[in-house]
Amino acid sequence: MINIAKLRDKHAIVSLGNYQPVLQSILDFDYMIGRKRSSLVAIVTAGIHNQKLFFGTREILIPCAQDIKELKDLEIPPPDLFLNLNSGRRAKDSTKEFIEAFPKVLGGHIFAENVPEQHAIYLYQKFHDKHFIAGPSGVGLMLPGHLKLGAVGGTDWRQLVASKLYASGSVAVLSASGGMINELIRMVANGGNGCSFALTLGGDRFPITSPGEALLAAEADPQTKVILYYGELGGYDEYDIIELVKAGRVKKPIIAYIAGNVGEAFARPVQFGHAKALAARPPESASAKRRALKKAGVKVADSIASLADFVEALRGDILPKMPQRDPQQLSSRQPGLITTTISDEKEVYEFVGKSLEDWEKNHSLVEMIVAGLLGRPAHSKLLVQCSESIFKLALDHGPNVSGAVNTIVTARAGRDMVSSLSAGLLTIGPRYGGAGNDAARIWFDAVQSGMDAKELVESYAKNKRYILGIGHKKYNLSQPDPRVTRLLEFVKDLPERPYTDFAKAVVAITSSKKSNLILNFDGAFAAVLLDILQQSEKLKPREIAQLIDSEFFNAYFVIPRAVGFISHFLDQKRLDEGLFRLPDSQVTVIPTQKTD
């Protein structure tokens, strides 16, 4: 059963699905009632990491998870409520998975139409005792001045203002129709009153929260003085309401309207818009329900106009004329063309949350670079120290490599610094300098999936693929790479180092076949950084996966090597050797074979 009074203090909503107009309306409501932050704390949706929405005139990012499992890794407040915006075919499974993952959640709302009746019954039987679920086929739950769960009340801030949903009143509005509930809310506001809460029950044959349960919730709510109920032809829910009234379980005044008299003009029962809106038997007709409700003492309107008159006569407490925050400023907001969390120049120049002066006085350049790569300052000194070593060890590996050659040749052709640097950087890829990110992906995927080293080596051998991060032309078992030896020292004191241990296990297999198939610089720094990010920086697997997807590990080669390329450019300008041209002896020409 819904405890309305308890819900007024619960504000952490997770949306299962991403429908921006509905979600934006929740933030607009939060802003107008004076809340300091959004009640929407996360969205479960595929394809994006964050959803940009307005909180007032300021754009904010709502974190997104690909699925419920990933949602549990997000650093968000414990969810109180869910809003399920998924399709009808996915509504049951996603609701079930969410409640089982967060068993302390109070409940939520299912927006979708066409939810199979068996699915609705399943959710009722499994969760009804401990969790309320409104819908399916509704627009949500509104607690004016406290909570907006769904599209209820409107998706435009002007609708929220016009219906005075920024302040609580005394009329509970309950409707089988999602399309009508906003009209009823506005009717209450125009009549000089306000809503204590408004709930769409949904027009399906088996709403998970029944009209009777909703009336009992209104009866138990100390703020509700009058109940406004909108029903339709079809079904027997109104007869359950009559029994509650007769038994004295609902004592508060009820104003009701039952839509669908037109259905009685047809010779045979006609199916109207909702699944339940079919009067197959005489007691299911609108007129029969109206008569029965009147007989039980319910005030029943015979038309929408007379319903408005009944509501007009209520006249409740005087509500504030305006929200706590002026909503008019929302009319002029425009989304930014660029979103950034890295820097700002509006007052002072800032970089990752600190002024440039602060960085210059109190932090090293490497700390600043790492903060830029992570999007936040590093939590551990170990990451900064290891990053500094990687940058130093990767800065230059001689003039013979692809990037240095391209930089030198371009500089000698008389081009400028940016052109020469770009020529060098454009050579970075899977065969030269770009293997660090790919190696990180290999180690990460293998460890996360539980694969063992032998299985990985055999898989790559079978598919005739190289294991990036393994193998070196110069170093081998008898002559180890001193850079790798140095990097491995950074993780020796970590309590766990699953990625480095896995890389070593792979090397134990590959080097037994060929002595130079050892852990190279790319594979080493990828494994070491993975362990530090997980152990010292406490990053969740989803966060590390995002770093890999965004080529975070390649930055550890590009940044220092850019300095090396610039050094080669400046060196060539000092030497001024002129245009570079390969001598004929360095070019092998193979004549084209003539065909008869």
C-alpha positions as CSV (number, residue, x, y, z in Angstrom):
1,M,0.0,0.0,0.0
2,I,1.2,3.5,-0.7
3,N,2.2,5.6,2.3
4,I,1.8,9.1,1.0
5,A,3.1,10.9,4.1
6,K,6.3,8.8,4.0
7,L,6.8,9.5,0.3
8,R,6.9,13.3,0.9
9,D,10.3,12.8,2.5
10,K,11.7,10.5,-0.2
11,H,13.4,12.1,-3.2
12,A,16.0,9.9,-4.8
13,I,14.6,8.7,-8.2
14,V,16.2,6.3,-10.7
15,S,14.8,6.3,-14.2
16,L,14.8,3.0,-16.1
17,G,14.9,4.5,-19.6
18,N,15.6,7.9,-21.0
19,Y,12.8,10.1,-22.2
20,Q,14.2,13.6,-21.8
21,P,10.9,15.7,-21.7
22,V,9.7,13.7,-18.7
23,L,13.0,13.8,-16.9
24,Q,13.5,17.5,-17.6
25,S,10.1,18.2,-16.1
26,I,11.1,16.4,-12.9
27,L,14.2,18.7,-12.6
28,D,12.0,21.8,-13.3
29,F,9.7,20.8,-10.5
30,D,12.6,20.2,-8.1
31,Y,14.0,23.6,-9.0
32,M,10.7,25.5,-8.5
33,I,9.9,24.0,-5.1
34,G,13.4,25.2,-3.9
35,R,15.2,21.9,-3.8
36,K,19.0,22.3,-3.8
37,R,19.7,19.4,-6.1
38,S,17.9,17.1,-8.5
39,S,15.7,14.2,-7.2
40,L,16.7,12.3,-10.3
41,V,20.0,10.7,-9.3
42,A,20.6,8.3,-12.2
43,I,19.3,6.9,-15.5
44,V,19.6,3.3,-16.8
45,T,20.0,3.7,-20.5
46,A,22.4,2.3,-23.2
47,G,24.9,4.3,-25.2
48,I,25.7,7.3,-23.0
49,H,27.6,7.9,-19.8
50,N,25.8,11.1,-18.8
51,Q,22.5,12.9,-19.7
52,K,22.7,16.6,-19.8
53,L,19.6,18.4,-18.3
54,F,18.8,21.8,-16.9
55,F,18.5,22.4,-13.2
56,G,17.1,25.9,-13.3
57,T,19.1,27.7,-15.9
58,R,22.3,25.7,-15.2
59,E,23.0,22.5,-17.1
60,I,24.0,19.5,-15.1
61,L,25.0,15.9,-15.9
62,I,22.9,13.0,-14.6
63,P,25.0,9.8,-14.5
64,C,23.8,6.9,-16.7
65,A,24.4,3.2,-16.4
66,Q,24.2,0.7,-19.2
67,D,22.2,-1.8,-17.0
68,I,21.1,-2.4,-13.4
69,K,24.4,-4.2,-12.5
70,E,26.4,-1.1,-13.6
71,L,24.0,1.1,-11.7
72,K,25.0,-0.4,-8.5
73,D,28.6,0.8,-9.1
74,L,27.5,4.4,-9.5
75,E,28.2,6.6,-6.5
76,I,24.6,7.8,-6.0
77,P,22.3,8.1,-3.0
78,P,20.3,4.9,-2.2
79,P,17.3,5.1,-4.5
80,D,13.9,5.6,-2.9
81,L,11.8,5.3,-6.1
82,F,12.0,4.2,-9.7
83,L,10.4,5.5,-12.8
84,N,10.2,2.8,-15.5
85,L,10.1,4.4,-19.0
86,N,10.9,1.2,-20.8
87,S,8.7,-0.4,-23.4
88,G,5.8,-2.7,-22.5
89,R,7.7,-5.8,-23.3
90,R,10.6,-4.8,-21.0
91,A,8.6,-3.4,-18.1
92,K,8.3,-6.5,-16.1
93,D,11.9,-7.8,-16.3
94,S,13.4,-4.3,-15.7
95,T,11.1,-3.6,-12.7
96,K,11.9,-7.0,-11.2
97,E,15.7,-6.6,-11.7
98,F,15.7,-3.2,-10.2
99,I,13.7,-4.1,-7.1
100,E,15.8,-7.2,-6.5
101,A,18.9,-5.1,-6.8
102,F,17.6,-2.4,-4.5
103,P,15.2,-4.2,-2.1
104,K,14.8,-1.2,0.2
105,V,13.3,0.9,-2.6
106,L,9.7,2.1,-1.7
107,G,8.3,1.6,-5.1
108,G,7.8,3.3,-8.4
109,H,5.7,3.8,-11.5
110,I,5.5,2.0,-14.9
111,F,4.8,4.3,-17.7
112,A,4.4,1.9,-20.6
113,E,1.2,0.8,-22.4
114,N,0.7,-2.7,-23.8
115,V,2.3,-4.4,-20.8
116,P,1.0,-8.0,-20.9
117,E,-1.6,-8.6,-18.2
118,Q,0.3,-11.7,-17.0
119,H,3.3,-9.4,-16.4
120,A,1.3,-6.9,-14.3
121,I,-0.2,-9.8,-12.3
122,Y,3.3,-11.2,-11.7
123,L,4.6,-7.9,-10.4
124,Y,1.6,-7.5,-8.1
125,Q,2.0,-11.0,-6.7
126,K,5.8,-10.7,-6.2
127,F,6.2,-7.2,-4.9
128,H,2.9,-5.8,-3.8
129,D,3.3,-6.6,-0.1
130,K,6.5,-4.5,0.3
131,H,6.6,-2.1,-2.6
132,F,4.0,0.1,-4.3
133,I,3.9,0.1,-8.1
134,A,1.7,2.5,-9.9
135,G,0.6,1.7,-13.5
136,P,1.2,0.4,-16.0
137,S,-0.2,2.7,-18.7
138,G,-0.2,5.8,-16.5
139,V,1.7,9.1,-16.2
140,G,2.9,8.9,-12.7
141,L,2.6,10.2,-9.1
142,M,2.6,13.8,-8.0
143,L,3.0,15.1,-4.5
144,P,2.8,18.9,-4.9
145,G,5.7,20.7,-3.2
146,H,7.5,17.4,-2.6
147,L,7.7,14.9,-5.5
148,K,7.2,14.5,-9.2
149,L,7.4,10.9,-10.4
150,G,6.7,10.8,-14.1
151,A,4.9,13.1,-16.7
152,V,2.0,13.7,-14.3
153,G,1.3,17.5,-14.0
154,G,2.8,18.2,-17.4
155,T,6.2,18.2,-19.1
156,D,6.4,22.0,-19.4
157,W,7.2,24.2,-16.4
158,R,4.3,26.5,-17.4
159,Q,1.9,23.6,-16.8
160,L,3.4,23.0,-13.3
161,V,3.0,26.7,-12.4
162,A,-0.6,27.0,-13.8
163,S,-1.7,23.9,-11.8
164,K,0.0,25.3,-8.6
165,L,2.0,22.1,-8.1
166,Y,4.7,23.9,-6.3
167,A,2.6,23.8,-3.1
168,S,0.4,21.2,-1.4
169,G,-3.3,21.4,-1.1
170,S,-6.0,19.1,0.3
171,V,-7.5,17.3,-2.6
172,A,-6.3,13.8,-3.7
173,V,-6.8,13.3,-7.4
174,L,-7.0,9.7,-8.6
175,S,-7.6,8.9,-12.2
176,A,-7.7,5.8,-14.4
177,S,-6.8,8.0,-17.3
178,G,-3.3,9.5,-17.7
179,G,-4.7,11.9,-20.3
180,M,-7.3,13.2,-17.9
181,I,-5.3,13.6,-14.7
182,N,-3.7,16.8,-15.7
183,E,-7.1,18.2,-16.6
184,L,-8.3,17.3,-13.1
185,I,-5.3,18.8,-11.4
186,R,-5.9,22.0,-13.3
187,M,-9.6,21.9,-12.4
188,V,-8.6,21.7,-8.7
189,A,-6.2,24.6,-9.1
190,N,-8.8,26.8,-11.0
191,G,-11.3,26.0,-8.3
192,G,-9.1,27.7,-5.7
193,N,-7.7,24.6,-4.1
194,G,-4.6,22.4,-4.5
195,C,-3.7,18.7,-4.7
196,S,-2.4,16.8,-1.7
197,F,-1.3,14.2,-4.2
198,A,-2.3,13.0,-7.7
199,L,-1.9,9.4,-8.9
200,T,-2.6,7.8,-12.3
201,L,-3.8,4.3,-11.8
202,G,-3.6,3.3,-15.5
203,G,-6.3,2.1,-17.8
204,D,-5.3,-1.6,-17.9
205,R,-7.6,-4.3,-16.7
206,F,-5.2,-5.2,-13.8
207,P,-3.5,-2.0,-12.5
208,I,-0.8,-3.0,-10.0
209,T,-2.2,-0.4,-7.5
210,S,-6.0,-0.7,-7.6
211,P,-8.3,2.3,-7.2
212,G,-9.4,0.9,-3.8
213,E,-5.8,0.8,-2.5
214,A,-5.3,4.4,-3.8
215,L,-8.4,5.6,-1.9
216,L,-7.2,3.9,1.3
217,A,-3.9,5.7,0.8
218,A,-5.8,9.0,0.6
219,E,-7.8,8.1,3.7
220,A,-4.6,7.5,5.6
221,D,-3.0,10.7,4.4
222,P,-3.5,13.4,7.1
223,Q,-3.1,16.2,4.5
224,T,-5.9,14.9,2.2
225,K,-9.4,16.3,3.0
226,V,-11.3,15.4,-0.1
227,I,-10.9,12.7,-2.8
228,L,-11.5,13.4,-6.5
229,Y,-11.9,10.2,-8.4
230,Y,-12.1,9.7,-12.2
231,G,-13.1,6.3,-13.4
232,E,-14.4,4.8,-16.7
233,L,-16.7,2.2,-18.0
234,G,-15.5,-1.4,-17.7
235,G,-14.4,-3.5,-14.8
236,Y,-15.6,-3.6,-11.3
237,D,-13.2,-1.4,-9.4
238,E,-15.8,1.1,-8.4
239,Y,-17.8,-1.6,-6.6
240,D,-14.7,-2.2,-4.5
241,I,-14.7,1.5,-3.6
242,I,-18.4,1.2,-2.6
243,E,-17.6,-1.7,-0.3
244,L,-14.8,0.4,1.3
245,V,-17.2,3.3,1.9
246,K,-19.9,1.0,3.3
247,A,-17.4,-0.6,5.7
248,G,-16.3,2.7,6.9
249,R,-12.7,2.2,5.7
250,V,-13.0,5.3,3.6
251,K,-14.7,8.2,5.4
252,K,-13.4,11.2,3.6
253,P,-15.7,12.9,1.1
254,I,-15.4,11.5,-2.4
255,I,-16.3,13.4,-5.6
256,A,-16.5,11.0,-8.6
257,Y,-17.0,11.1,-12.3
258,I,-17.4,7.9,-14.4
259,A,-16.7,8.4,-18.1
260,G,-18.2,6.4,-20.9
261,N,-21.9,6.9,-21.0
262,V,-21.6,7.0,-24.8
263,G,-20.8,3.3,-24.7
264,E,-24.4,2.5,-23.9
265,A,-25.6,4.0,-27.2
266,F,-24.2,1.0,-29.1
267,A,-26.0,-2.3,-29.6
268,R,-22.9,-4.3,-28.7
269,P,-20.1,-3.5,-26.3
270,V,-17.5,-1.2,-27.7
271,Q,-13.8,-1.2,-26.7
272,F,-12.7,2.4,-26.0
273,G,-9.1,3.7,-25.6
274,H,-8.0,1.7,-22.5
275,A,-7.8,-2.0,-22.2
276,K,-10.4,-1.9,-19.3
277,A,-12.8,0.5,-21.0
278,L,-15.2,-2.2,-22.3
279,A,-18.6,-2.7,-20.6
280,A,-19.2,-6.4,-21.4
281,R,-21.9,-6.6,-18.7
282,P,-24.6,-4.1,-17.5
283,P,-22.9,-3.5,-14.1
284,E,-19.7,-2.4,-15.9
285,S,-21.5,0.5,-17.7
286,A,-20.8,4.1,-16.7
287,S,-24.4,4.8,-15.7
288,A,-24.6,1.7,-13.5
289,K,-21.5,2.6,-11.7
290,R,-22.7,6.2,-11.2
291,R,-25.9,5.0,-9.7
292,A,-24.2,2.5,-7.4
293,L,-21.7,5.2,-6.2
294,K,-24.5,7.7,-5.6
295,K,-26.4,5.1,-3.6
296,A,-23.4,4.6,-1.4
297,G,-23.2,8.3,-0.6
298,V,-20.5,9.4,-3.1
299,K,-21.0,12.7,-4.8
300,V,-21.2,11.8,-8.4
301,A,-21.0,14.3,-11.3
302,D,-23.1,13.6,-14.4
303,S,-20.8,15.7,-16.6
304,I,-17.4,17.2,-16.6
305,A,-19.0,20.7,-16.2
306,S,-20.8,19.6,-13.1
307,L,-17.6,17.9,-11.8
308,A,-15.9,21.3,-12.2
309,D,-18.8,22.9,-10.2
310,F,-18.3,20.4,-7.4
311,V,-14.6,21.1,-7.3
312,E,-15.2,24.8,-7.4
313,A,-17.3,24.6,-4.3
314,L,-14.5,23.0,-2.3
315,R,-12.3,26.2,-1.9
316,G,-9.3,25.1,0.1
317,D,-6.5,26.8,2.0
318,I,-4.9,29.8,0.3
319,L,-1.9,28.6,-1.7
320,P,1.2,30.8,-2.4
321,K,1.0,32.7,-5.6
322,M,4.4,31.8,-6.9
323,P,7.0,29.0,-6.5
324,Q,9.9,29.3,-4.2
325,R,12.1,30.1,-7.2
326,D,10.9,32.3,-10.0
327,P,10.2,30.0,-13.0
328,Q,10.1,32.7,-15.6
329,Q,13.8,32.6,-16.1
330,L,13.4,29.0,-17.4
331,S,11.9,30.4,-20.6
332,S,15.2,31.9,-21.8
333,R,17.5,29.0,-21.2
334,Q,19.5,27.5,-24.1
335,P,21.6,24.3,-24.1
336,G,25.3,24.9,-24.4
337,L,27.0,24.0,-27.6
338,I,30.0,22.5,-25.7
339,T,29.9,20.7,-22.3
340,T,33.1,20.4,-20.3
341,T,34.1,19.5,-16.8
342,I,37.8,20.4,-17.3
343,S,38.2,24.1,-17.4
344,D,36.5,27.5,-16.9
345,E,37.5,31.1,-17.6
346,K,34.4,33.0,-16.4
347,E,36.1,34.5,-13.3
348,V,39.6,33.1,-13.1
349,Y,41.2,30.5,-15.2
350,E,40.4,27.1,-13.7
351,F,41.5,23.6,-14.5
352,V,39.8,20.6,-13.1
353,G,38.3,22.5,-10.2
354,K,41.4,24.6,-9.2
355,S,42.7,27.9,-10.3
356,L,45.9,27.9,-12.4
357,E,47.5,29.9,-9.6
358,D,46.7,27.1,-7.1
359,W,48.1,24.5,-9.5
360,E,51.2,26.5,-10.0
361,K,51.9,27.1,-6.3
362,N,50.8,23.8,-4.7
363,H,51.0,21.0,-7.3
364,S,53.4,19.5,-9.8
365,L,52.9,19.5,-13.5
366,V,52.4,15.7,-13.5
367,E,49.6,16.1,-10.9
368,M,48.0,18.6,-13.1
369,I,48.3,16.4,-16.2
370,V,46.9,13.3,-14.4
371,A,44.0,15.4,-13.1
372,G,43.2,16.4,-16.7
373,L,43.3,12.8,-17.9
374,L,41.0,11.6,-15.0
375,G,38.8,14.6,-15.0
376,R,39.5,14.9,-11.2
377,P,42.6,15.2,-9.1
378,A,44.4,11.9,-8.3
379,H,43.6,10.4,-4.9
380,S,46.9,8.6,-4.5
381,K,50.5,9.7,-4.8
382,L,51.3,6.3,-6.3
383,L,49.4,7.2,-9.5
384,V,51.2,10.5,-9.8
385,Q,54.7,9.0,-9.2
386,C,54.1,6.1,-11.7
387,S,52.7,8.6,-14.3
388,E,55.8,10.7,-14.0
389,S,58.0,7.7,-14.6
390,I,56.0,6.6,-17.6
391,F,56.2,10.1,-19.1
392,K,59.9,10.2,-18.6
393,L,60.5,6.8,-20.0
394,A,58.3,7.4,-23.0
395,L,59.5,10.9,-23.9
396,D,61.9,9.8,-26.7
397,H,63.1,6.4,-28.1
398,G,65.5,7.7,-30.6
399,P,65.4,9.3,-34.1
400,N,64.8,6.0,-35.9
401,V,61.2,5.4,-35.0
402,S,58.3,6.3,-37.3
403,G,57.1,9.4,-35.4
404,A,60.5,11.0,-35.0
405,V,61.3,10.3,-38.7
406,N,58.1,12.0,-39.9
407,T,58.7,15.0,-37.6
408,I,62.3,15.3,-38.8
409,V,61.5,15.0,-42.5
410,T,58.6,17.5,-42.2
411,A,60.8,20.0,-40.3
412,R,63.6,19.7,-43.0
413,A,60.9,20.4,-45.7
414,G,60.6,23.8,-44.1
415,R,57.3,23.3,-42.4
416,D,56.3,24.8,-39.1
417,M,56.2,23.3,-35.6
418,V,52.5,22.3,-35.6
419,S,52.8,20.7,-39.0
420,S,55.9,18.8,-38.0
421,L,54.4,17.7,-34.7
422,S,51.2,16.6,-36.4
423,A,53.1,14.5,-38.9
424,G,54.8,12.7,-36.1
425,L,51.7,12.2,-34.0
426,L,49.8,10.9,-37.0
427,T,52.1,7.8,-37.1
428,I,50.9,6.7,-33.7
429,G,48.7,3.6,-34.0
430,P,48.6,-0.1,-33.3
431,R,52.0,-0.7,-34.8
432,Y,53.8,2.2,-33.2
433,G,53.0,3.8,-29.8
434,G,49.3,3.1,-29.8
435,A,49.5,-0.4,-28.3
436,G,49.1,0.7,-24.7
437,N,45.4,1.2,-24.8
438,D,44.9,-2.1,-26.7
439,A,47.1,-3.9,-24.2
440,A,45.0,-2.4,-21.3
441,R,41.9,-3.7,-23.0
442,I,43.3,-7.2,-23.3
443,W,44.4,-7.4,-19.7
444,F,41.2,-5.8,-18.4
445,D,38.8,-8.0,-20.4
446,A,40.7,-11.2,-19.6
447,V,40.8,-10.5,-15.8
448,Q,37.1,-9.3,-15.7
449,S,35.9,-12.4,-17.6
450,G,37.9,-14.8,-15.5
451,M,40.0,-16.1,-18.4
452,D,43.3,-17.7,-17.6
453,A,46.6,-16.9,-19.3
454,K,46.9,-20.1,-21.2
455,E,43.4,-19.7,-22.6
456,L,44.2,-16.2,-23.9
457,V,47.5,-17.2,-25.5
458,E,45.9,-20.1,-27.3
459,S,43.0,-18.0,-28.5
460,Y,45.3,-15.4,-30.0
461,A,47.5,-18.1,-31.6
462,K,44.5,-19.9,-33.1
463,N,43.3,-16.6,-34.7
464,K,46.8,-15.7,-35.8
465,R,46.8,-12.4,-33.9
466,Y,49.5,-10.7,-31.9
467,I,49.0,-10.0,-28.2
468,L,49.6,-6.3,-28.0
469,G,51.9,-5.5,-25.1
470,I,54.0,-8.6,-25.7
471,G,57.3,-8.8,-27.7
472,H,60.3,-6.5,-28.4
473,K,62.8,-6.4,-31.2
474,K,65.7,-5.4,-28.9
475,Y,65.1,-6.9,-25.5
476,N,64.6,-10.5,-24.5
477,L,64.7,-12.9,-21.5
478,S,68.5,-12.6,-21.2
479,Q,68.5,-8.8,-21.7
480,P,65.3,-7.5,-20.0
481,D,63.9,-4.1,-20.8
482,P,65.0,-1.8,-17.9
483,R,62.0,0.4,-18.4
484,V,59.7,-2.5,-17.7
485,T,61.7,-3.5,-14.6
486,R,61.3,0.0,-13.3
487,L,57.5,0.2,-13.9
488,L,56.8,-3.2,-12.2
489,E,58.4,-1.8,-9.0
490,F,55.4,0.6,-8.6
491,V,52.9,-2.3,-7.9
492,K,55.1,-4.6,-5.8
493,D,53.6,-3.3,-2.5
494,L,49.9,-3.3,-3.6
495,P,47.8,-5.9,-1.7
496,E,46.5,-7.2,-5.1
497,R,47.8,-6.7,-8.6
498,P,45.5,-8.9,-10.8
499,Y,46.4,-7.2,-14.1
500,T,50.2,-7.3,-13.7
501,D,50.0,-10.9,-12.4
502,F,48.0,-11.8,-15.5
503,A,50.4,-10.1,-17.9
504,K,53.3,-11.9,-16.2
505,A,51.5,-15.2,-16.5
506,V,51.0,-14.6,-20.3
507,V,54.7,-13.8,-20.6
508,A,55.7,-17.0,-18.8
509,I,53.9,-18.9,-21.7
510,T,55.0,-16.7,-24.7
511,S,58.6,-16.3,-23.7
512,S,59.0,-20.1,-23.3
513,K,58.3,-20.3,-27.1
514,K,60.4,-17.3,-28.1
515,S,62.8,-15.4,-25.8
516,N,61.9,-11.9,-27.1
517,L,58.1,-12.4,-26.5
518,I,58.4,-10.6,-23.2
519,L,56.3,-7.9,-21.6
520,N,57.2,-4.7,-23.5
521,F,56.8,-1.1,-22.4
522,D,53.2,-0.7,-23.6
523,G,52.1,-3.9,-21.9
524,A,53.9,-3.1,-18.7
525,F,52.5,0.4,-18.2
526,A,49.0,-0.7,-19.2
527,A,49.0,-3.5,-16.6
528,V,50.6,-1.3,-13.9
529,L,48.2,1.6,-14.4
530,L,45.2,-0.8,-14.4
531,D,46.3,-2.1,-11.0
532,I,46.9,1.3,-9.5
533,L,43.6,2.7,-10.9
534,Q,41.7,-0.2,-9.3
535,Q,43.7,-0.6,-6.0
536,S,44.8,2.9,-5.2
537,E,42.3,5.1,-7.0
538,K,39.4,2.8,-6.2
539,L,37.9,3.0,-9.7
540,K,35.1,0.6,-10.4
541,P,35.3,-1.8,-13.4
542,R,32.8,0.4,-15.3
543,E,34.9,3.4,-14.8
544,I,38.1,1.7,-15.9
545,A,36.2,0.4,-19.0
546,Q,35.2,3.9,-19.8
547,L,38.8,5.0,-19.6
548,I,39.9,2.3,-22.0
549,D,37.0,3.2,-24.4
550,S,38.2,6.8,-24.4
551,E,41.9,5.9,-25.1
552,F,43.1,7.1,-21.7
553,F,46.1,4.7,-21.8
554,N,47.3,6.0,-25.2
555,A,47.5,9.5,-23.6
556,Y,50.5,8.2,-21.6
557,F,52.4,7.8,-24.8
558,V,51.1,10.8,-26.8
559,I,51.8,13.4,-24.1
560,P,55.5,12.7,-23.5
561,R,56.2,11.8,-27.1
562,A,54.8,15.1,-28.2
563,V,57.6,16.7,-26.2
564,G,60.1,14.4,-27.9
565,F,58.8,15.3,-31.4
566,I,59.0,19.0,-30.6
567,S,62.6,18.5,-29.4
568,H,63.4,16.8,-32.8
569,F,61.7,19.7,-34.7
570,L,63.7,22.3,-32.8
571,D,66.9,20.3,-33.2
572,Q,66.4,20.2,-37.0
573,K,65.8,24.0,-37.1
574,R,69.1,24.5,-35.3
575,L,71.0,22.1,-37.6
576,D,69.3,23.4,-40.7
577,E,70.3,20.5,-42.9
578,G,67.9,21.3,-45.7
579,L,65.4,19.2,-47.5
580,F,65.6,15.5,-46.8
581,R,65.8,13.1,-49.8
582,L,66.4,9.4,-49.7
583,P,69.5,8.4,-51.6
584,D,69.0,6.0,-54.5
585,S,70.9,3.3,-52.6
586,Q,68.2,3.2,-49.9
587,V,65.3,2.7,-52.4
588,T,64.7,-0.7,-54.0
589,V,63.0,-0.5,-57.4
590,I,61.4,-3.6,-58.7
591,P,60.6,-3.2,-62.5
592,T,57.0,-3.9,-63.5
593,Q,56.9,-7.3,-65.2
594,K,55.8,-7.1,-68.8
595,T,53.0,-9.4,-70.0
596,D,53.0,-10.9,-73.5
